[in-house]
Amino acid sequence: MKKLSLVLAVCAALSGASFAQQGDVPVGIPHLDHVFVIMMENHGYSQMIGNPFAPFTNHYAHTANLATNYFAVAHPSLTNYLEVVGGSNFGVLDDFSPDWHNRSCTTNLASGIPNLESSSNNICPISGSGTDQATPLLDCSNEVSGPPCEIEIDGKTTFPALTKAQGITIADQLVASGLTWKSYQESLPSSGPNNVNNSDGNFSNLTDFTKMTAADPSITSAGIVNLYAVKHNPFLYFRTVQNGGNPMLSQHQVVAFDGLNGFWADLATGNVPNFSFIVPNQCNDQHGRGNGTPYCGFDPADNGTQTGLNPALITLGDQAIQKIVTGIHNSPVWQQGHNAIITVWDENDYSVQPVINQVVAIVDTNYGVAGARSNQFYTHFSLLRSLEGGFGLPCLNNACKVNVMQDLFAQASK
């Protein structure tokens, strides 16, 4: 018992030290029992609002609460996912896979050197603290080379580099506070997420096709439609989750949509974590795949308007949102306590000038206002700060610099 007490005391001290390096607990958001964040892909505000191929999304934006001045923070996808859950880019400005379980590599926070699309380096597991990368007005060197350059946020707002960025996420904070989380990833293989960078739900980058190819030369790894992508699963980029010393802060909390412990099963029983991070596969999140069916094909053109979009891809995403939201609303958990669903797009893909990085964010609560429209300036950092406020957690990294989304999470007037 003495040894156990000592261990608990050390853990408590470590948690306190970690929290001491963060900010205050944000105020202005009601207590939240369960939060569901649905991550969609690569379409801007003007591409989704008013799109005739997204009827549910537009109806939902009208009946729930809509942020009409909400912005992604950067490019590409992974950077935004990290910013949603950790309030920092952690020096990661590309979409590369993790450098799985590498204990000797130097993190981007420690080196102060960014991972760029041009670097072709897998990402050292994030940990510790250090200097991340600034978010400038324009990015002229990463996804695009030279003018007209990509607008990172709104063409007016910047975030300087943090010199003491903490290499943790809201998952670390939740676990330290005795709360729970899961990352639900559609088309994750049944074998689990470890070392899996891409998968169609059955085959992955780990599959040995040698015998299959010998029997049929047309069957190769090139035929895999990458429906699951680790770049949309940000928690796996962190050393604590990869190594899994604490089962509650490990790959055990990363599961598929299907299966006994998957998203649909958890909804059916109402046994869901406090925080659910929900990512449809790359057909259903509107990202698209080049080697899938025409319905899942990439947008023929992407210029910030609805012209040139693949209407079938928009429809697939719209139907996915409807299925997920309906499932949550029908779950017994939705009837208990204060709960919220946030449906948000990661970025406006390749938003070169003059297209700004404005995206849709819809907030749906079971306790509060409905039909609200907010023209307040918000970003992914605002979303993280709002969730931390609702869970009673300290603000983390750049989430300490922004306002909570108080008008969208507000209590209904009596």
N, C-alpha and C positions, 0 to 999 in steps of 0.2 A: 504493500500500500504506500510506503514511503517513497519507493522508486516511482510509482505511478504519479503520486502527488508532485514529485520533482519534475517529471516529464511534462505534466500539465502546466506547471508554473513556468517552465522554460518556454513552452508553446505560447502561453499567454503573453509572456514578456516579448517574444519575437513578434507576435501579432501587434502588440502595442507599439513596438518600435517601427514596424511597417506603417501603421496608421499614423504615427507621429510625423512621418515624412510626407503625408498627404495633407489635403486641406480640410476645412471644416465640412460638416454635413450640410448639404444644401437644404434650404428651406423653401416653402412655397408649393410643394407637391404633397398631396395627401398620402398617407400610408398605403403602400401597395402590397398585396399578398402574393399575387401571381402576375407576371408580365410575359407576354409572348411577342417577340420581335421577329417579323417575317422580312427576310432580306430578298429584294428583287434586284434586277441587273440592267445596267447600261442604257437606261432611257430617261430623258429629262422630263421636266414638268410639262412643257408644251407638247411633248410627244405622247403623254398619257392622258392628261386632262382634256376632255373633248374628243378623244379617239373613239370612233364608232365601233372599233373591234375590241374595246375594253369596257363593255356595258356594266359589268359588276363593279369594277374598280371605280368608275365614275359615279355610280349609284352609292357606293360605299363612301366615297369622298364627300358626297352630299349629305348623307344621313349621319355619318360619324363626324369627326373634327379634322379639318384640313389645314395644314401649314402651307400658306401660299407664298412664303418668302424663306424657304428652307433650302440649304445648300450642302452638297457634298464638299469635302475639304480638299481633295486632291485627285490624282490619277496614279496608278491604275486601280483595279478592284481591291487587291489585297490591302493596299495602303488605307483605303476607306474602311474596310472591315476591321483593321487594327484600331483605327481611330474611333469607331463605334464602340468597341468593347474595352479599349484601353486609353483613349484620350491622347494618343500619340502615334506617330508613324514609326517610332522606334528605330529610325534610320532605314526603314524598308520602303523603297520607292519603286518596287517591281512586283511581279507576280510569280516569282520563282518558288519552288518547293522548299520545305525545310531541309536542312542538313541534319537528317534524323540522328538523334542521340549522340551527336558529336560533343564531347565534354571538354575538348581542348581548343576549339575554335574561339576566335575573338568576336564578341558580339558587335553589331553596328553601334550600339550605345557606348561600348567601351572604346572603340576606335574613333568614333565620330565621323566615320566614312560611310556614306550611304551605299546601299545596294541599289543599283540602277538596272534598267532593262538591258543596257549594253554590257553590264558586268558579267552576266551569265553565271553568277555564283549562287549556289543554293544558300539558304539563309541560316546562319548560325542560330541555334535555339536562344530565344530572347530571355535574358535574366539580368539581375543586378540593376544598376542605374548608370546614367551617363548622358551624353549629348545626342539628341535626336536631330532631325533635319527641319529646317525652316520651311514654311509654306509661303511661297512668294506670290505676287500678283499673277505672274505668267510663268509657265514651265516651257522652256524652249529646248530642253536637252534630254528629256527622258523618253516619252512615247513618241514625240515628234522632234525633228532636228531642224531648228531654226523657224523663222516666221511662217505662218502667222502666230504660232505658239498657242498653247492651251491655257485657258483661263482656269486657275485652280479653284476659285470660289466664285466670287461675284465681280471680279475685276477691280475691287476696291479694298478688300479685306486681306490681311496677311496675318500669319502667326510666326513669330520668331522661333528659332530653335530653343528647346528647353535644355538647360545645362545639367539639370538633375532629374531627368525623366525617369520614372520608376517602371521597371520592366515587368509589370504585372497587369492584370485585367480585372474587370468586375467579377470574374469567377473567383479570383483570389480573395477579393473583398467579401464576397458572399460566404465563402467557406469559413473565413476568419470570424464571421459574425454568426455562424451556425445555420446559415441558409443554404439552399441547394440550387443547382443549375444543371442544364443539359444542353448540348448542341445537337439538334436533330438535323441529319443530313440525308436528303433523299438520294437513293441509288448508291449509298455506301455499301460495300460488300458485307456479307454476313460474317466474314472473318474479322471484321473490325477495322479501325482506322490506321493501325500501326504500320508505318512505312508506305502507306498507300497514297500516291499522289493523284491518280486518276483512275476511274472505274466506271463501268456501265452497270454496276450492281452485281455482276457475276464475275467478269474478268477484269483484271487491273494490270497496272505496271509490274506487279509481282508474279503474274501468271506465266508459267513456263509453257510456251506454245510448241515446243520441239516436237512432241509426238503428234499433236494435231496437224502441224504443218507438214510433217512427213506423210500423213494420211491424206491431206488435202492442202496443197500449196497455197491456196487462196486464203487460208486461215492463218493470219499473223496478227501481231500486236497492233499493226497499222489499222486494223479493222475495228478496233475498240472505239465506240462513241463515248467520249469522255463526259459522261453525265455528272458524275461526282468529281469535284475538283478540290484539292486540299487548299487552294488559294481562297476558297470561300468558307474555310473552316479555321478562323483565326486562332482559336485557342491552342491548336496543335503546333503553333510556332513558338510556344513558350516551354522553357526547360522543365518547369514544374509539372506541366501536363504530360509532356513526352515521357518523362521519367517515372511519374506516378508514385512518388513516395507516399502521398496521401490519396487513398482511393477516391475521396470526394473531390480531389483536384487532380484528376487523371483522365486517361483515355477511356476509362469506364463510363465517363459521363458524355461520351460522344457516341451516338447511336443512329441507326437508320430510321426511316419513317415506318417501315414494316418490322415484324418480329415481336417477340414477347415483351421486350422492354423498349419497343420503338414508340414513335410519336402517336400513331393511331391507337395502339394498345393503352398507352398512358392516358390519352384523352377518354377512352371508353371507361376506364376505371376511375378517372378523376385524380389519379395518383401522379400528378405532374410536379415538377420542381418549382421553386419560386421564380426562377428565371429560365425561360425557354428561348433558345436562339434557333430559329427555324429557317432552313435553306432548301428550297426546291432544287431539283437538278437543273442542269444547264439548258434543257429544253423548256422546262416549266418556270424558270426564273427570268425568261426572256433574254438570256445571254445568247443562245443559239449555238449550233455546232456545224462546222463545215462538212463533216462526213456523215451527218444524220439524214433524216428524211427532209424533203422540201419544206415540210411544216415546221421543222426545227432549224432551218437554214438561217445563216446570219442575215441581218438586214442588208439589202442590196446597196443602200446608201444611208449614211448617217450624218445629217447636217444640222441636227437640232430641231427639225420639223417632222411632221408626220409623213411627209413625202419621202418615199424610198424605203419605208419600213416594211418588213415582212408581216403582212396582216395575220397570217397563221401563227407566227411566233407571239405576237401580241395577244391573240386569242388564247393560246396555250397558257400564258402567264395569267391572264384574267381568270380563266377557269381554275387554275391552281390556287389563286388567292381565294376565290369563292369556296373551294372545297376546304381549305385550311380554316378560314374564318368560320364557316358553317360548322365544321367539326368542333372548334373551340366553343362556339356559342351553345352547341348541343351537349357539351361535356358537363358533368355534374360540378366540376370545379368552377365553371363560370357563374354559377348561382351562389357561390360562397365568397364572402369577403369583398375586398376591393381589388379588381383585376383590370388589366389593360392589354390591348393588342395594338402594336405599332407596326404598320406596313410601310416600308421605306425602300427607296431605290439607292443603290450604292453610289452611282455617279452618272453624269450625262456623258456617255462614251465619246472620247475624242472631241471635247467641247472647245475647238479652236476658235479664236476670235472671229466674230463678235459674240459667239454663243457662250453664255455663262453656265456655270455648273449647278444650276437649280434643279432640284429633284422633288418628287412627291413624297410627303410624309403624312400618313393618316393615323390619327390616334382615336381609338375606340375604347371606351371604358364601360363597365357595368354599373357605375355609381354616379357618373357626373354629367356634365353638359353634353349635348349632342347637337350636331349641325353647326358647330362653331367654325368660324374662319379667322385665322390669325395671320396678319401681315407683319408680325414681329420677325426680325432677322434671327434665324436659327440655323445651326449647323449640326453635323453628327456629334460634335462635342456637347451641344445643348441637349441632345437626346441622352447621352451618357450621364450628364449632370442630373437630368430629370429622373432617370432610373435610380441613380444613387440616392437622390433625395427621397424617393418613394420607399426605398429599402432601408433608409437610415444609415447609409454608408458615406464615408468621407469622399469629397471630390478627388479626382485622380488626374494628374497631368493637366492637359489643356482644358479639361472640363471645369477646372477651377477658375477659368478666365471668362466664362460665358454665363448667360442667364438660363434659368430653368424655363421649360415650356409651360408656364403656370396656367395660361389661359386655355390650353388644350387638355390639361389634366384636371381642370377645376371641378369642384363639387357642383352638383345641380342645385340651383336656388330652391328653397322650400316655399 
